[in-house]
């Protein structure tokens, strides 16, 4: 596979992923961003923890869709993330999610 073919393949996957996102976003209540992933979820529990003099975040999500181009099934029952990086959680307004 040439570099151009690989780039075209990945572009097609990204477009398919965006279309799937557009189709499912109205099913979810929260958008969650971590340093590694983007999630849509219906339940979010974010806890600030400390240990060994460091602060970290424990994030538990339920009823989740994961933005991941290489994942064959992006719907998962639950996700647990532990990170030292920032976590962004936003509650979606249903009128904010009307995409073309």
C-alpha positions, -999 to +999 in steps of 0.1 A: +000+000+000+014+034-010+016+064+013-012+080-007-034+049-005-029+048+033-037+085+036-069+080+016-078+049+036-074+068+069-093+098+055-122+075+046-121+060+081-122+095+097-152+105+076-170+073+085-163+080+122-176+115+120-208+103+103-212+077+131-206+105+157-232+126+140-257+098+141-252+089+178-245+122+196-282+128+203-283+095+224-258+109+250-258+134+278-221+142+282-190+148+261-158+138+279-122+146+267-090+132+281-055+135+268-059+102+249-096+098+240-129+115+233-161+099+247-198+104+246-215+091+278-248+090+297-232+087+332-200+104+344-183+102+378-151+122+381-132+119+413-100+139+423-076+116+441-042+120+457-014+096+464+023+099+469+020+137+470+004+137+435-031+146+424-048+125+397-083+120+383-103+088+383-131+089+357-159+063+355-182+064+325-213+043+318-232+038+285-203+051+264-194+057+227-156+060+221-141+081+193-115+057+180-109+052+143-095+017+147-121+002+172-146-021+155-173-016+182-173+019+197-201+013+221-190+000+255-208-006+288-183+012+310-150+029+310-125+037+338-098+062+332-070+072+356-050+102+345-027+129+358-037+151+329-067+174+325-102+160+320-130+180+304-166+170+310-194+189+293-231+183+296-247+185+261-277+208+256-300+188+233-305+219+210-266+221+207-263+188+190-283+192+158-257+185+131-263+187+093 
